[in-house]
Amino acid sequence: MSNENKAKLVLRNAGPGDIDALVALTGKVYGEAWSHSADMLRGQQAQFPAGQFVAEYDGKIVGFCATFRIDEEPAMAPHSWNEITGSGYASRHDPDGNWLYGMDVCVDPEFRGLRIGRRMYEARKKLCQKLGMRGIVFGGRLPGLEKRIKAVGTVDDYVKSVREGRHRDATMSFQLRNGFELIGILEHYVPGDRESMGYAAHLAWRNPDRHDQPKTPTPFNPKGLPDRVRVATVQYQQRRITSFEEFAHQVDYFVDIAASYESDFVVFPELMTLQLLSIENSPLPSVEAVRRLTEYTSQVKELFSGLAVRYNINIIGGSHPTENAKGAMRNICYVCLRDGSVHEQEKIHPTPNERTWWGIKGGHQASTIQTDCGPIGVMICYDSEFPELARHLVDQGALILFVPFCTDERQSYLRVRYCAQARAVENQCYVVLSGNVGNLPGVHNFDIQYAQSCILTPCDFPFARDGIAADSTPNTEMVLWADLRLEDLARARNNGTVQNLKDRRHDLYQQRWMKRD
């Protein structure tokens, strides 16, 4: 396992050292007349430092989010931006306020393809839930209003048409997609905003942890992990292609689909890049054909890493044959996180056919990967049939185990499936499988495929009745989704009907991982 790159895109709290860059950024986005001054930024950070966020890409500040606390009464009453924000200094901040007020979000126009705005809204939501507050409220611009006011009639009609999907507003439509609800219209919110004609949509997001809505304390995970993780697994159809660009287009399609459904992870199958053999389709010996695939390694890594950042999603990139620095062949899964970092997990147990026909050797290390949704582990196909490996990953804190697999017929598939279900039960964790389907007759060194991808859970009361959160139709290209609650794992491990992890007999047996170079 290795971490090849440092995170390219980092979301963090703003500090005094960011002020000059933020003055420049807000001036670039709004124009110098409407930029935040250094004094305003100092005031915001002094009032509520936890609510000020920046997005940093390769060391450059490319996004900004300003937030403060306020009580419900002024937040829900009619107001202007200057009035509610204290002229941009966040001086209306109330340390006991039960709502977060969204004062500003802006993104460098040159970096708007990276979903930075969505990340900012998610950071606000996490802060709101962490503090146990009632929700988030703000006035949102209506940049399409001036252009369409004559066609629709009134601002109320325009807002209604956007809410119903008959018109698209660049800002309001985005906010509605991110879970905010319209609670009214604010007049004279920013009088100088000509595109919005001074109006703003009064929007709110209600904390889903606050079931009571008034004030009851909500338990909060000190690790800051989300309660729900949405996982997508791709049952990938192998088809002939003529170029790497065609392969990339297909991968892009599925990542886009998964991201459109706000997935945190998307998983692809083991050896999905065997499809690239159909480009040249040369009658080479098996070892040479697989070695030829390694020529695509850098392109494969760049593809998955770029898509992860672009679509704001963590990608478990199946696996790809790779030649290491010593000339040895490895079967490697590239895990590309949405912060731009790239991680590797080698297959520990190559199958007899992989060893014999392709010359692939097993790796020596299995480590968890820290993600924004908690630690995860990867077991490539045959690895799932060895319980020691899953236990080693769970001992390191893994909550979800991803199993990219490639099997040729049903019996082979069921070995992986049954063992993966056992790993979910004995380790009280989630296990996600992704496999290839379809065949490529006439393509050299390409075997038949059989898969029924699935998302598996422990077998206890908080989970699906049969331990299957989602299941696919065998041998049909499709995408599966499931929402996995990390809190349910904690409950099962600590207070379940059975408590496999707690009840191990460490006095009788233990697992020790041998160090290898």
N, C-alpha and C positions, 0 to 999 in steps of 0.2 A: 504494500500500500504506500502510495506517495502522494504528496500534495504538490503538484507541479507549479502552480502559479499562486501568487497572492491574490486576494479578492480584488477584482477590478472595480466593482461597484459596491460602495459601502454606504449604508444609511446609519447616521449617528447623530448625537445631540450637537447642536451648534455651540461654539465657544468664542471667547473674545478674539482669538486668532483668525476667525473666519469673517470678521466684520467687513474688512476692505473688499473681500471677494463677494460678499453678499450685497454690498452697495453697488458693485459693478454688475452683478447678476440681475438685481431688481431694476437697475437702470436699463440694461439690455432688453429686458422683457417689457417694462412699462414705459420706458422713456425717462429721461433725467428728471422731468417735472414731477413724476409720480414715483420715483424710486424711494426706497427706505433709506433714511439718512443713518450715519453711524450712531448718532444719538438715539434714534428710535430703536435700532438694533440692540444697543447697550441696555436700553430700558426693558425691552422684551426679555433679554437674557437675565437681567436682574430680577424681574418680577416672577418669572416662572421658567427656570432653565430646563426643566424636564420636558417642557412642551415645545422647545425649539429644535427643529431637525434640519439637517443638511444631507443631500445626496452627493457623494464624492466619487467621481469616475476617473481612475488613473491619476489621482491626486488633484483633480480639478473639481471645484464646487459647481454642480450642474443643476441642483434643485434645492428648494428652500420651503420650509413649512413652519408657520408661526401659530401658536396656540396659547390660550390662557384659560383659567378657571373663572366661572361666573355663576351666580345664582339663577334659578329658573325664571324668576319674575322679569328681570330686565332682558334676559336672553330671548324670551318668548314675546315680549312687547314690541311694538313698532320702534325701529331705531335706525340710525345711520351708521356707516362704518366709522366715521370720526368719533361719533358719540360713544359707541360701544367699546371701541378700542383705546379711548383716551388719546385720540389723534395719532394712533399708530404706535404709541409707547407701551401698550398693554397695561396702562395704569389703572384700568378697571378690574384688574386681576383680584379675585377674592380667594384666599387660600382655603376657605371652607365652601367654596362654590360647588354645586352638585352637577354642573354641566361643563363640558369643555367647549370653548368658543373657537371656531376655526377662523383665524384672523387672515391668513394668507397661505396660498400654495402657488409657487411658480417654478417653471422648468425652463432651462436653456433651450431655445428653439432648435438648436443643433443636436439635441439629445432626446427629442421627444419620441423616438421609436423604442425606448427602453422601458416604457411603462413606469417611469419614475413617479408620475402623479399617483398612480394606484398604490405604489409602495408607501408614499407619504400618507395617504388616507388609511392604509392598513396600520401604519405606525401610530396614528392618532387613535384608532380603534383599540389597539393593544394597550395603549396608555390609559384609555378610558376604562377598560376592563380591569387593568391592574389596580387602578385607584378605586374601583367599585363605584364609579360615577353613573349617573342616570343616562348619559348619552352625549352626543356631539351636536352642536347647532351652529349655523353660520348663514350668511347671505351669499348666494352664488350668483355670479355674473350671468347675463343673458346676451351674449355677443351676437346672436342672430336676430334680436328683436328689431333693430332699426331697419334692417333689410326687408323684414316680412310684416311689419306693423300694418302697412296699407292693405296687404292681402288678407290678413287674418282679422283685422278690426281693432282689437284692444289687447292690452298686455295680458289680461285674464285669458282671452281666447288663445293667445300665443302660448302661454304656459300650459294651458289645457291640451293644446295640440301636441306639444312636446311630450307631455306626460303620457298621452295616449299613443305616442309613436307615429303620429301623422307628419310631424316635422322633426328634424334633428337640430338640436342646439349643441355646439361643440363643448360647452361647459355643462349645462344642465343635464343633457342626455348621459354624459359620462358619470355625473354624480348620482343620477337615478340608478344606473347600472351597478354602482358601488353600494347600493343598499340604503341610500338616503331617501326620505319621504318629503314631499312638499307639504308644508304647513301654512303657507301664506305667501304674500308678495310684499316686499318692502319698497316703499316709495322714497325717492331722494336718498337712496342708500349711498351712492357715490355720484353726486351731481355731474361731475366731469366725465363720467363714463358714457361717451356718446353712443357707442355701439349698443349698450344696454339701456340707453335713454334715461339713465339715472336709477333704473329699477334693479332689483335683485330678487331671486327666488329664495324664500325663507325655507331652509331645509334642515332636517334633523335625522339623526341616527340614534336609535334607542339600544342601550346596552342589553344584549340578550341574556346576560347573567342576572339582570335585575328583574326577576319575575314579579316582584311586588309593585315596583314603581310607586310608592315612596321609598323611604330610606331604611333598608335592611342591609347589614354588611354581607358581602359576597365573598366566599372563600377564593383565594387567588393563589395560583401556582407560583412559588417563589422563584422557580427557574425561568419563568416567563414563557413557557411552552404554550402553544395554542391548545385549546381543549379539543378542537376538531381538526383533523388533517384529511384533506381530500386527495385520494389517490386515483390515478387513471392508469390502466394497463392496456397496451396495444397488442392485439392478436394480429400479427403482421403478415400480409399476403405477399409471398415471393412472386415476382413477375419479371419478365425480361426487361432489361434496360439497355440503352445505347451509350450512356455517359454518366459520369459521376454527378453531373448537374441534375440529371433525371432522378437519381437516387436521393439527392439532397431535397429536391422538390417534394418527393413523397414523404420524407421525414418531416419537413417543414409543415406539411399539411396536417399530420397527426399531432405535432406539438401545438400548432395553432388551435386545433380542435380542443385538446386537453386544457390549454390556457383559457380558451373561451368559456369553459365551464368552471373556471377559477380553481383548477387543480393545483395542489402543492407539489405533486410529483407526477411524472409520466414515465412509464417503464417500457422498454423495448426488449425483444428476444435476444437470446444468445445467438452468435454467429449470423445475425441478420445481414452482415456485410458480405456473406457468401454470394448474395445477389450480384455483387460487382463482377463475379466471374463471367456473367453473361455478356459483359461489354466486349471482351476480346474472344471469349469462348475458345481458348486454345487447348488442344489435346495434350496437356502437360501431365507428367506424373503428379500424384496427389501432393507430395511434399513440395514440389516446385510451384504448383498452383497456389497453395496456401501461402508460400513465401512471396508470391507475386502480390497477394492481397496486402501484405505489409507495406507495399509502396503507397497505399492509400491512408496510412495511419495518421499522418499529420492533418490531412484533409478531414478525416472522420472526427478527430478531436476538435478541430476548429469549427466544424459544422455544429456539433452538439453544444460546445461552449458558447458559440455565438447565439444559438437559438435559446439557450437557457437564460441568457441576459436579456435578449430581445423580448421574449415572451414572459419573463418574470416567473419562471417555473424551474424546479429541480428535475434534471433528466438522468435517469438510469439508462445509459446508452447501450443496453444489450451487452454484446461482447464482440471483440475484433481480434483476429490473430495478429500478434505484434512480435517483432524481433527485438530483443533487448540489446544493451550495449555489448554484451558478451557473445552475441550471435545466437543465443538460445531462443526458441520459439515459445511464446506464452499466449494463453487465451485470456485477454484482459477486458474487464468491464471498465469503461470510462464513466465516472459519475461527475456530471457537470452541474454545479449549483448556480442558482440565479444571481449570486454575488460575483460570478465570473471565475471562481476557483474551480480547478480540475483535479479530481482524485482518481486513483486507480485501485482496482482489486483484481489480482490475478486468480485464475481458477486454480484451486489447490489440488484437486483430484482430476486429472485428465482421464477420460475413459480409455479402455484398451485400444479402441479404434483411433482415437486422437493420437495416442502415443505411437501406434504402429504405422498408420497411414500418413499422418501429418507431421510427426516428429515434435509434437507439442509436449513440453515438460511442465510439471506442476510448480506453482509458486510456493513460497515459504511463510507468508505472513497474512494474517487476517485481522484487520483492525476496523473499528467503527469509524464512521465519518460523521462529524458534527455538522448538523444542518440547522436551519432556522425552525425546524419542526422537531428537533431533538435528534439524538444519535441514531444512526441506521447502520445496517450491515448488508453485505451482498454475498450471496452464495450462488455460484454459477452452476446450474443444472445438477450434475452428478454430486457436487459439494453438498447439496441438500440431503443426500442419502447417508451422510455421516453426522450423527447427532453431536459429536464432540465439537464440530465447527460452529454449529448454531449456538451451543452452550457457551463457547468461548466468546462469541460476539455479544450474547446477552449478558454475560458476566461483565463486559465492558460498558454495558448500559443500553444496548440496542433495543429499541421499542418496535421497530419495523424491520423485517428481513425481506429483501428483494431477491427473487429467484428468476433471472433470465434463463430460459431453457430452450433446447433444440432437440426434439425427439422425432424418430422416423416412423414409429407405429405405436399402437395403443398401449401395448404392454410396457414399452419403454416410458411412455408418458405417465402411466399409472404408478410406476416406481417413484417418479419424481413427485407426483401429486400426493400419494399416500404418505410419503416421508415428509413432505412439506406440512401436511396437516398435523402429523405427529410433532414436528418442531413447534408449531403454533400452540399445541396443547401442553407439551412438556416444559416450554419456556414462557408460557403465558404472554405471547407476543403476536403481532400481526405478521402474516407472510403473504407476499404478493408475487404471483407467477405470470410470466409473459412468454408466449411461444410463437413460432413460425407456423404458417399454414401455406398450402399450395405447393406445386411441384414445377420444375423447369425441365421438361423432356428435351433432350438434345443438348443440354448444357453439361459440359464435362465436369466431373468431380462434384456434382450436386445430387444429393440423395432426396428421397421422399420426405415429406413433413407431416407430422400429426400433432395437434395441440388442442387443448381446452383450457385456456387461461382462466385464472380465478384469483380472488382475494379472500384469504382464509383468516379466521379468528380463533381464539381459544373457545372451548366448549363450556360455557357457564351462563348464568342467567343474564348478565348485561349484554351478551352478544347474540348474533344470529342463531336461530334454533339448531341448525345443523352445522354450525361453525363455518359457514360460507357466506361472506358478505356480498359477493357477486360472483357469477359464473357465466361462462360464454357458451355459445353453441359450438360444438366441435368442428374444427376445420373450416371455419367461416371468418373472414376478416371482420373485425369489429373492435370497438373500444369499450372497456368496462370502467365503471366508477364505483367508489364507495367512500363514505365519510367514516373515518376511523377516530373514535374518541379515546385519547390518551388517558383521560381520567378513568375510563372503564378498566384499562390495564392495571392502573394503580389499585383500584378497588378489588379486582380479582386477585392480584398478587398479595394484598394485605388482608383481605377478608372474604375470599372466594369460597365456594363449596369445597374445592381442593386448592391447595396452595403449593404447587409443585416446586417453585423456587425456594420457598421458605423451608419446605419439609425434606430437602436433600439431606442425606446422612453423611455430613462431612467427616464424622468420626470413623466412617467405614471406607469411603472412597473420595477421591478428588481428581481434578483435571489439572495437568501442568503442561503449559505450552513450551515446547523446546525452541530455543533460539537458533536461528540459522542465518547465515550470510546471504 
